[in-house]
Amino acid sequence: MIFLIVVSFSYSVYSQEYNSVVISEVMADPTPVIDLPNAEYIEIYNRSPKAISLKGWKMVTGSRSSVLADTTLFPGAFAIICNKNNLNFLSVFGLCIGLNSFSLTNEKMILALYNQHNQLVYSITYLNKWWKADKRNGGFSLEMADINNPCGEQDNWLTSIDKSGGTPGRKNSIEISDKDVNPPFVERVNILKSDEMVVVFNKRMDSLNAVSGAVIEVSGRKIIRRQLELTTFHNLKLTLDSPLLKGQEYQLNIRNISGCSGNLLRESNHKLALPSQADSGDVVINEILFNPREGGVDFVELYNRSKKYISLKDWTLSNTKNDSQNIYSVISSTDVIMPPYSYMALTMDPAIITEQYPTDKSRNFLEMNSFPSYPNTEGNVILRNAGLKLFDAFAYSETMHYELILNVKGISLEKIDVDKSSAHTSNWQSAAATVGYATPGYSNSQVKPEVTDDEFVVEPEAFTPDNDGRDDEAVIRYKQSFTGRVATLRVYDISGRLIKNLMSNQLIGTSGDIHWNGKDEQGEFVKTGYYLLLIDTFGITGNARQYKKRIIVARKDR
């Protein structure tokens, strides 16, 4: 008996720290049942080194708020939260807390834990698209993959691979390291009112740093209040001491702002202004992906070709069916601002687009709540402003892709000249292979040529592939006087032997770069010496050209 008393008090019970207790599993749709009870549940986990009293804590599911039972959650322990009617079914898996009102939606829901002082301890907003595509009809839970990265969002939540469909009350079936090492960045700045704006970040931010630690300045104005939106932690609202003036441009400077994981954005500068009325031709359709890769999604890119700051509030994107019926999707219900000469890729899932089309270039996405259906073979893209005035329309077809491309799946169509009509089929070209076959949210690969002659330049001519961070690769930069050129790049040694095939009959853009890391076809580093880069290009009508460039490899260890 004495032993039991000692054990029960071996932990000092305390109550709160942000992310001390996390939601580690969500079963939103238990049917069709795999091998678990037909019951929705949420699993919570104490990732702190201390026992935590849940007395007075609240569980928020969407618009409902329920007080948790007086329970102690020990370090490393799980608890299952469910409807009280399902306690008998789920309590066999471990500590179970029943709520009078508990229900989860399948598509989307905000989940949040608050302590007895009404302070947010953890929150997550799950979406149906977070589940693996073939598991979205139910029966499987969603698990936090890395408990040590509670700041993670979609990339840190995976469909359970347990044969029963989930792991309530026990260790998750998926354990991977998903450590966040990248600093946050600003996706866009939305103007709410003349004296209020919202800075939208790509990931969760550190609330204390965002509202008091980071340096944030707006030229000519003082920021009198900062407020980080809960429970997403993505949107930082700034209130100014006096309104912005029409027709005047301002500078927003952000320094030393931290993401939830502690990674620091050293500096970010942005121009901003109050939105102006858009005229016809100011905003145009600039790129479309209508036949995505496996597991991918469509996107439509817009381009602001004016000097104005233009709000997309209540603008619509649509298609046409049966020659007359328009299917509309509202782009945004808030003032999303497109700065002058900027790009904006519209899609249902920016995370998938980012994963399938990686780039080191800065780009802009806007996640839409609904998106028109664009058939894989042909269709229409229609852009209208808030007053339903037609701003642009594009009738696309897969036959518009470059003729030598055999499989167009996952390849976007890019507008060549933004000053020419979208109706001209000759003004569209397949995105280049050198950029991964799409350029969502940034400059197209097949833009109007800026040169009258073709050129290839190797920089540096002599490089040292030793991974010291300096001249580790040879970069072949090119500019083309025509769109739709195909290129083959091969590297030979001084004896004429083929060393590396960098590119074979691939569509290139009007400008870009191709990299060689100094390795041969077997993945081994080549010897120090002189090499010949042979470049062959041709267009759909012929016009074949050949270029020869010298490359010097200087290995320090050879």
N, C-alpha and C positions, 0 to 999 in steps of 0.2 A: 504493500500500500504506500509506504514511504517512497519507494522507487517510482511509483506512478506519479506521485505528487511532484517529485523532482523533475521528471521528464516534462510534465505539463507546463512547468514554469521555466524551462530551460531557454525559451525564446522570450525576448522583450517584445511585446506587441506594440506596433506603431501603425500609423494610419495613412500616410500619403507621401508620395513622390511621383512626379510625372513619369509615366512609363514603368512604374514599379510593378503594376499589375497590367497585363495586356490581354486583349482578346486574341486567342491563339487558334481558334477554329470556329467555323460557321457552317451549320447545316440548315440551309434556307429552304431546301426542297427535298424532303426525304423519300418522295415517291418518284419513280417506282422503287420500292424497297429492295435493297441488295441483301444485307444481312444484319441490319440494325432495326430498332423499333421505328415505326412510322411516327416520328416525332421530330419537330424542329428543335434545335438547341444552339446555344453559344457556349464555347468553352473559354474560361479565363485561366490565366497562369500567373503565379507570383514569381517574378524573375529577380526579386530582391533577396538580400541575405537575411531578412528578418520576417517574422510572422506579422501578418497584417490583419487588423480587425476590419471587417466589412460592415460593422454596425453603422447604420445611417447612410450607407452608400446607395447610389442610384444607378440603375441600368436604363439607358435611353435607347429605345428602338424606334427610329423614325420620329413620330410626334408623341409617342407614349413614354412616360417616365414611371419607373417602378422602384420602390425601396427594397433593397436586399435584406435578407434575414441576418440576424446577429450571428455571424460566423467568423471564425478565424482561419485565414488561409496561410498555411505554413510555407516556408521557402521551398521553391521548386515544386509546389503542389498545384494541382488543377482543381477547378470546380466547374460543374456543368450547370448552366442556367437554362430553364425551360418553363413551359406552362405547367402549373401545379397539377393539372390533370394527367401529365405524363411522368410524374415523379416515380411511380412504381416501375415504369418501363426503363428509365434512364439511371435510376439510383444504383442499379447493379454494376454500373461502370465506375462508380466513385461518388465523391461528394457532390450532391445535387441540390440546387436552390430553385424552388418552385415559385413562380410569380402568378398572381391572379390574372393578369393580362399580359400575354406574351405571344406575339405572332411576327414572323419574318416574311418579307416580300421576296419574290424570286429575282426580280429585275435589278432593283437598286434600293439600298437603305443605308442610312447613317446609324452607326452604333457608337455609343459613348458610355464611358464609366466616369462617374463623379463621386468624390469622397464625401464624408459627412459635412464638410465645410463648403460643399457645392463647387469644389475646384475640379477641373477636368484632369483626370488621370490618364485616360487613353481614349482614342477615337479612331474609327476607320469607316470609310464609305465604300461598301463593296458593290460591284456591278456584275451582272450576269455574264458579261464577256470575260470576266476573270477566270471563270471555269474553263477547262479544256473543252473545245468545240463539241466533241462527241459525248460530253458529260453534262451538257447544259440543260438537259431535260429532266434532271433530278436523280436522286439516289446517292450522290456523292457530296462530301463536305469540301469546304475550302480551308486549307491549312496555312498557317504562317510558316514559311520555309526556314527562316533564320530568326529565332527568338531573340538573338543578340542585336538585331536590327529592327527595333520596333518602329523606327521612322520610315521604314520601307512601305511602299504602297503596292501597286499592281505587280511589280516584279518580285515582290516578296510573298506573294500569295499564290499557291498552286493547288490544283485539284488533288485530293487524297488518292493515294495509290494502294491504300489498304483494301484487302479483298472484301471486307465488310462494307466498305463505302465511307468509313470515317474512323476516327480514333478518340471518341469522347472519354475524357477523364484519364487519358494516358498520353505518352509521348507520341508526337505526330509521326506519320509514316514517311514524311519528307524532311530531311535535314540537310541543308546546304548552306554554304557561307555566302551571304549576300551583302557583304560590307560595303557601305557607301563611302567612296573615296573622292567623289567629284564635288566641286563647289556648286551651289545653286546658280541659276541665271534667270534674268528677267525675261519672261515670255512677251509681255506687252504692258502698256500703261493705258488704262481706261479712264476717261474723264467722266465722273458722275455728275458733277455740277461745276459751275465756274470756280468754286472754292474747294472742291473735293475731287480726289482722284484715287484710283486703286492700282497698285503695283502688283502684277500677277507673276508669281514665281513658278518655276517648273517642278518644285518639290516642297515638302514641308519645311517651314522655317522655325528657328528658335524664337519663341515668343518674347522672352525677356530682352534678347539682343535686338530684335526687330523694333520694339517699341521704345527702347531707351539706350541701347549700346551702340548700334550702328550710326554712322554719320550719313544723314540724308538731307540734301539741300535742293531747293528750287530757286533759280535765279530771280531776284527781285521780289521774293516772297519769303515769309517765315512759316514754318510748319508748326502749328500750335497743338496738333494732336496726331498721334499714330495709334492705329488699332489693327491688330492682326485678327483676321476673321476666324472664329472657331465654328466648326470643329475641323476644318480642312487645313488651316495654317498655311495656305497658299497665297492668300490675298491680303495685302497690307494697305489699309485705307489711310490716306493722308489728308488732313484738313488744314487749309491755308488761312492766314490772317486776313487776306483780302482777295477778291475774285481775280481770276485771270482775265485779260482783256482780249476782245475779238481782234483777229488779224495780227496778233503778236506771238512770236515764238519764244519758248522758255527752255531752259536747260535743267534737267533733273540729274543730280549726281548722287550716287549711292556708293558708300565705302565701308568696307569691313562689316558686312552683314553675314550672319551665320545661318546655315541650314540646320535642321533638327539634329543631324548627326554630328554637327560641330565643324563641318567644312566651311571655309571662309571664302566669300566672294569679295576680292580685294577692292575692285572698283568697277562701276558700270555707269555709263553716261547715256542719256536719252534726250532727244528733242521732243517737245510736246507743245500742243496748242489746242484751243477750242475748235471743235469740228466746224467745217464749212459746208454749205450746200453743194452737193455733187451735181455736175452737169453731165449730159450724155457723153460717153466716151472716156470719162475720168477713170472709172473702174471697169476692167475688162477681164474676161476669162483668158487665162494664160497657159493652163496645163490641165490635163485630165488623165486619170488612171481609171479605166472602166472595166478592165479585165485583170483583176489582181492575181497575185501569186496564191498558191495554196495557203489557206489560213490568213490571207490578207484582206484588205478592205479598199474600197474606192476612195479617191480624193479628187477634189477640184481646186485648182489654185487660181486666186485672183491677183491682179496687179493694179496698183494705183499709179496711173501714168500722169498724174497732175501734181501741182505744187501744193495742193490742199491737204489738210488733215480731214479725213472723211470717216464718219461713223457708219458702221454696218448695222446699227440697231433697226430691227424689224425688216431688214432686207430678206429676200427669199431666194432660194435655189430650187429649181424644179426641173422636171422632165416632161415629155408629152407622151401620151398614150392614146391610141385610136385617133390620131391626128388632131384631137381637140382638147381632151381632158388633161389639165395640168395638175401634177402632184407636187404641192408646195411643201418646203421645209424652211422654217424660219432660221436664218443664220445665227442670230443672237437677239435676245430680248433686252440686252443692256448695250451701253455705248462702247462697243469695241472699235477702237480708232485705228484706221490705216494711215500711217504717216506718208508723206510724199514719196513716190517712187519705191514703194515697199511691196512685198509679197505676203500673201496669206493663204496657207493651204487649209482647206475645209475638209473635215473627215469625221467619222464616228469614233475613230480610235487612233489618235496620234502616236500612242505607244507602239502599235504594230507597224505603222508607217516608219517610225524612227528606227525600229529594229531591222526592218527589211531593206531600208535605204539609208544606211549610215553615211555620215559625212562629217568633216571637221568644220564645215561652214555654218555660220549663224543662220537660223531659219525660224519661220513663224508658223505656228499651227493654231487652229481654233477647233475645239471639239464641239460638234453639233449634237444636240439631243436626238434628232432624227435626220435621216439623209435620204434623198431621192434614190430610187433604184435605176441604175444605168446598165442596160443590157450589154453583154460582152461583144456583140457583133456590131450593132449600130444603135444610135439613139440621139437625143437632143438634150443640151444643157441650156437652161434659161436662167438669167440673172435679172432680178427686179429690185427696185429700191423700196423704201417703206411705203410709198404711195402706189406700189405695183406698176410703176413705169418700167418698161423694158429697157435694160441697160446693155445687155449683150446676150447673144444666142449663138450656139455652136452645134451644128449637126455633124456628129462624128461617125466614123465607120472604121472597122478594122482594116479595110482596104487602103486606108490613108497611111498605114505604117510603111516603113521602108521596104521596098520590094524584095530585097535579099534576106530579110529576116523571116525565118521559117516558123518560129513560134513566138507570137506577140504577147503571150501571157506574162503579166508583170511589167510590161513596158508602157510607159506613158506617151501621150502625144503632147508635144510642146509647140507653143506659138513661136514663130521665128521673128516676126516684126510686130511689136505691140502697137505700132501706129497704123497697121493695116487691119482690115476687117477680119473677124473670126469666120465669116462666111466663105472666105477664099480657101479652098482646100490646099492650095499650093503654099499657104502660109503656116502649115503644120508639118511637123517632122517627128519621127521617133526619137526619144531621148537616147543619148549616147551610151555605149557600153562602158566608157571610161568613168561615168558617174554612177554606174549601177542601174542604168535604164530608167531613172526618174530623178527629178530635182524638186521635190515638194518643199515649198516655203522659201526658196531662194532662186537665184538667177538661172534661167534655162541653159542647157548645154548647147541647144541649137538656136542661138540668138542670131540676129542680123549681123553678118560679118563686119568687122571694123577694119579689115585689111584688104588690100587688093592683090596680095600674093601670099602663097603659103610659106610657112616657115616652121622649122623644128630646131630647138636650141637645147643643148645639154648643160645642166647646171648642177654641181660644178663639173667641169670636164674631167678633173681628177678627184676621186672620192675615196674615203677610207671606211669600209664597212666593219668597224670594230665596236659598234654600240657605245661610243663615248658621248653620243648626243650631238656630235658635230660632223657634218658631211658624211653621214652614214649611208646615204643613198644617192644615186644619180637620178635627177629629176629631168625628164624630157618634156619640156614645155612646148606647146604647139599653138599656132593660129592658122585658121583656114579661111580662104576667101569664098568658100561655098559650103552650104550645109549638105548633109547626107554623104559624106565621104567615108570610105572604108579603109582601114589601115592594118598593115601587118608589120610588126617590129620584132626583129631577131638580132641576137648578139652572137658574134663569131670571134674566135681567137685568131691570132696572127697566122695560124696554119690553115685557116678557112673552115675549121670545124664548128658546127653549131653548138653553142654553149647554152643559150637560153632563148626560148620563144616567149617574148613578153606579151604579144598579142597577135592573133591570127584572124584576119578578115572580120574585124570588129568595127561597128559603126562608131565614129568619133564625132565630137561636137565641133563648133567653130573655134573653140579655144579650150584649153585644159592642160592636164599634165599626166604623165605616166611614170611610174617609179620602178627602178631596178635596185634591189638590195644587195647585189653582188653575189648572188647564189646561182648555181647552174640548175639543170633540169632535175637533178637528183637531190636538190636542196642543200648542197654543199657549197661553202664559200670558194670562189675561184681564186687562182693564184694572182699574185701581183704581176701587173703587166698591161700591155696595150690591147684593146678590144675594139672591134668594129660593130657599130650599130647600123643595121641596114633597115631602111624604112621604105615600104611600098604603099602607095595610096592610089585609090581610084574612085570615081563616082559612078552613079547609075548609068550615065551615058558614056562611060570610058574615062578619058582624060587621066590616064595613068601617069604617076610620077614616082621617082625613086630618089631617096636622100641617103647619104653616107656620112656618119658622124663618128668621131673618135671618142672613146671613153678610156680613161686610165684608172685602173684599180690599184690602190696603194695600201696593202695590208701591212700593219706594223709587225705582225708575228711571222711574216714570210720572208 
